[in-house]
């Protein structure tokens, strides 16, 4: 038996997350079994893929003696909130580089207010500069401007090679229990690791929540860095972003509310609602053979 690390003792994660079957006529009529991988329950403050991606990076930061974390995100970033919470729990300073210079000086929204309450120092930057944050020279300037030189850097969304090792564990937890594991995608890291962890008999399906069609190349690049090349059987189901990131039109809001009432499950709107909508539509279109065990990975909470 593996002994828990000091980080696990401090953060108290609860893996493996439960796998719950739900009966829903929208799947039943097409012969599809719907299961929910309740990764939203894996940690009270770092739910789902936030825990999966952050934990390996937090271990690396602590092992290297870093006292400060710096990361990047938009004004409603769940990743920023999770990093701020992790910093508070571990006694690490945190800095969030936030997209949108025009936000500086305005009242903080609920997400950023939570980050600040957890001790995160927020540094707002112009969007044009933020878009180039991965360039070494630009990133060095951003870190200097935020007073975060020497901090452990976690990329936007938490997706890097270390993060994929954590997401691969999610796939290993599902081996033998599902035919297809589906997950909503922002930066693609969760899908890239999930596919690798599922092994040769499982398939992973990603539902992008952003418009643009850029994820395929990014996922392949992440897998090369993490695993040395392609890993696992995966595909993307485009066209379910509902207008782009953080867009929740009335139809999607109604769908999510009805799913909550039907199954007693809180549905996070930015990622999870779009995933579940896509799976209903794809089932109706005959994309899944009868008898398929289809698992929706619930990556977060409202």
C-alpha positions in Angstrom: 0.0 0.0 0.0 1.3 3.5 -0.9 1.8 5.7 2.1 0.2 9.2 1.7 2.6 12.0 1.0 2.8 15.0 3.3 1.0 17.0 0.7 -1.9 14.4 0.7 -2.1 14.6 4.4 -2.4 18.4 4.3 -4.8 18.5 1.4 -6.8 15.3 2.2 -7.9 14.2 -1.2 -10.5 11.5 -1.6 -9.6 9.3 -4.6 -10.7 7.2 -6.3 -13.8 9.3 -7.0 -17.2 7.4 -7.2 -18.6 6.0 -10.4 -22.4 6.4 -10.4 -24.9 5.0 -13.0 -27.9 7.1 -13.7 -31.0 6.1 -15.7 -32.1 8.7 -18.3 -34.6 8.0 -21.0 -32.5 10.2 -23.5 -29.8 7.5 -23.3 -31.9 4.5 -22.5 -33.9 4.7 -25.7 -30.7 4.4 -27.7 -29.3 1.5 -25.6 -26.6 3.6 -24.0 -25.7 3.2 -20.3 -24.8 6.6 -18.7 -22.3 6.6 -15.9 -21.0 9.7 -14.0 -17.4 9.7 -12.8 -18.0 12.0 -9.8 -14.6 13.7 -9.8 -16.3 16.7 -8.4 -16.1 14.8 -5.1 -12.4 14.1 -5.1 -11.5 17.2 -3.1 -13.8 19.8 -1.4 -11.8 22.8 -2.8 -9.8 21.4 -5.7 -12.5 19.3 -7.4 -12.1 17.1 -10.4 -9.5 17.9 -12.9 -8.2 20.8 -10.8 -6.9 18.2 -8.2 -5.7 15.8 -10.9 -3.6 18.5 -12.7 -2.5 20.5 -9.7 -1.4 17.7 -7.3 1.7 16.7 -9.3 2.7 20.3 -9.8 2.2 21.1 -6.1 4.4 18.1 -5.2 7.1 19.3 -7.6 6.9 22.9 -6.2 7.2 21.7 -2.6 10.0 19.2 -3.3 12.0 22.0 -5.0 11.6 24.3 -2.1 9.4 26.9 -3.7 7.4 29.1 -1.4 5.3 30.8 -4.1 3.2 29.7 -7.0 2.2 31.8 -10.0 -0.3 30.9 -12.7 -2.6 32.5 -15.3 -6.3 32.7 -16.0 -9.3 34.8 -17.0 -11.6 36.7 -14.7 -13.8 33.6 -14.0 -11.1 31.0 -14.0 -11.8 27.9 -11.8 -8.1 27.1 -12.1 -7.1 30.4 -10.4 -9.5 29.7 -7.6 -8.2 26.2 -7.1 -4.6 27.4 -7.1 -5.4 30.0 -4.5 -7.1 27.5 -2.3 -4.1 25.1 -2.6 -1.8 27.9 -1.6 -3.8 28.6 1.5 -4.0 25.0 2.5 -0.3 24.4 2.0 1.0 27.7 3.3 2.3 28.9 -0.1 2.1 32.4 -1.5 0.1 32.6 -4.8 0.1 35.1 -7.6 -2.6 35.1 -10.4 -1.8 36.8 -13.7 -5.3 37.8 -14.9 -6.2 38.5 -18.5 -7.7 42.0 -18.9 -6.0 45.1 -17.8 -9.4 46.9 -17.9 -10.4 44.8 -14.9 -7.9 46.5 -12.6 -9.6 48.9 -10.2 -13.0 47.5 -10.7 -14.9 45.6 -8.0 -13.8 41.9 -8.1 -16.3 39.3 -9.3 -17.1 36.4 -7.1 -14.3 34.2 -8.5 -11.6 36.7 -8.2 -12.9 37.8 -4.7 -12.5 34.2 -3.6 -8.9 34.1 -5.0 -8.1 37.3 -3.0 -9.7 35.9 0.1 -7.5 32.9 -0.1 -4.4 35.2 -0.3 -3.8 35.3 -4.0 -2.1 38.4 -5.3 -3.8 39.4 -8.5 -1.9 41.1 -11.4 -3.9 42.3 -14.3 -2.4 42.5 -17.8 -3.5 43.6 -21.2 -5.1 41.0 -23.4 -2.6 41.4 -26.2 0.2 40.7 -23.8 -1.6 37.9 -22.1 -2.0 36.1 -25.4 1.8 35.8 -25.7 2.4 34.7 -22.1 4.0 31.4 -23.2 6.8 33.2 -25.0 9.8 33.2 -22.7 10.6 36.9 -23.0 7.0 37.9 -22.5 6.5 35.5 -19.6 9.7 36.8 -17.9 8.3 40.3 -18.1 4.9 39.3 -16.8 6.5 37.5 -13.8 8.7 40.5 -13.1 5.7 42.9 -13.3 3.8 40.6 -10.9 6.8 40.4 -8.5 6.9 36.7 -8.9 10.4 35.9 -10.2 11.6 32.6 -8.7 8.0 31.4 -8.2 7.0 27.9 -9.4 5.1 28.5 -12.7 1.9 26.6 -13.4 0.5 27.2 -16.9 -3.1 28.5 -17.7 -5.5 25.7 -16.9 -2.8 23.7 -15.2 -2.0 21.7 -18.3 1.6 20.6 -18.6 3.5 17.3 -18.7 3.2 16.8 -15.0 -0.5 17.5 -15.0 -1.1 14.7 -17.6 0.4 12.2 -15.2 -2.3 13.1 -12.7 -5.1 12.9 -15.3 -3.8 9.5 -16.4 -4.6 8.3 -13.0 -8.2 9.2 -13.7 -8.1 7.0 -16.7 -6.7 4.1 -14.8 -9.5 4.4 -12.3 -12.0 3.8 -15.1 -10.3 0.8 -16.7 -12.6 -2.1 -17.2 -15.7 0.0 -16.2 -16.5 2.0 -19.3 -16.3 1.8 -23.1 -16.1 5.6 -23.7 -15.0 8.2 -21.1 -16.1 11.7 -22.1 -14.8 15.0 -20.7 -15.3 18.7 -21.3 -12.1 20.4 -22.7 -10.6 23.8 -22.1 -6.8 23.5 -22.6 -7.0 19.8 -23.4 -4.8 18.5 -20.6 -7.4 16.4 -18.9 -8.4 14.6 -22.2 -4.7 14.0 -23.0 -4.0 12.3 -19.7 -7.3 10.5 -19.5 -6.8 8.8 -22.9 -3.3 7.6 -21.8 -4.6 6.2 -18.6 -7.6 4.3 -20.0 -5.3 1.8 -21.7 -5.8 0.0 -25.0 -9.4 -1.1 -24.4 -10.9 2.3 -23.6 -11.7 5.4 -25.7 -11.7 9.0 -24.6 -14.0 11.7 -26.1 -13.4 15.4 -25.6 -16.0 18.1 -25.9 -14.3 21.5 -26.4 -16.0 24.4 -24.5 -14.1 27.1 -26.6 -14.6 27.9 -30.2 -11.6 27.7 -32.6 -10.7 24.1 -33.3 -7.2 24.5 -32.0 -7.2 21.7 -29.4 -6.1 18.7 -31.5 -2.6 20.0 -32.1 -2.3 21.1 -28.5 -3.3 17.7 -27.2 -0.8 16.0 -29.4 1.9 18.4 -28.2 1.0 17.8 -24.5 1.2 14.0 -25.0 4.6 14.3 -26.7 5.9 16.2 -23.8 4.4 13.9 -21.2 4.6 10.5 -22.8 7.0 10.9 -25.7 4.4 10.5 -28.3 0.7 9.7 -28.9 -1.1 7.9 -26.1 -4.5 6.3 -26.1 -7.5 6.4 -28.3 -9.2 9.8 -28.3 -11.3 12.1 -30.4 -12.9 15.5 -30.2 -16.6 16.3 -30.6 -16.7 19.9 -31.9 -19.7 22.2 -32.1 -21.0 22.2 -28.6 -19.4 25.3 -27.2 -22.7 27.3 -27.2 -21.1 30.5 -28.4 -17.7 30.2 -26.7 -16.1 30.0 -23.3 -18.4 31.1 -20.3 -21.4 31.5 -22.7 -24.5 30.0 -21.1 -27.5 30.7 -23.4 -31.0 30.2 -22.1 -31.3 26.8 -23.8 -28.2 25.4 -22.0 -29.3 26.9 -18.7 -32.7 25.2 -19.0 -31.0 21.9 -19.9 -28.7 22.1 -16.9 -31.5 23.0 -14.5 -33.6 20.1 -15.8 -30.7 17.6 -15.5 -30.3 18.8 -11.9 -34.0 18.2 -11.1 -34.0 14.9 -12.8 -31.0 13.4 -11.2 -30.3 15.5 -8.0 -26.9 16.4 -9.3 -25.5 20.0 -9.3 -24.4 20.8 -12.8 -21.5 23.2 -13.4 -22.5 25.4 -16.3 -19.2 26.3 -18.1 -17.9 22.8 -18.7 -20.2 20.0 -17.3 -23.4 21.3 -18.8 -21.9 21.5 -22.3 -20.5 18.0 -21.9 -23.9 16.5 -20.9 -25.7 18.3 -23.7 -23.2 17.0 -26.2 -23.7 13.4 -25.0 -27.5 13.7 -25.3 -27.2 15.0 -28.8 -24.6 12.4 -29.9 -26.6 9.6 -28.4 -29.7 10.8 -30.4 -27.5 10.9 -33.6 -26.5 7.3 -33.1 -22.8 8.0 -32.4 -22.6 5.3 -29.7 -23.5 1.7 -30.5 -26.2 0.0 -28.5 -24.8 -1.5 -25.3 -22.1 1.2 -24.9 -21.2 2.1 -21.3 -20.6 5.9 -21.6 -19.0 7.7 -18.7 -19.3 11.5 -18.3 -16.4 12.8 -16.2 -17.9 15.4 -13.8 -14.9 17.7 -13.5 -16.2 20.4 -11.3 -19.0 22.0 -9.2 -21.1 25.2 -9.5 
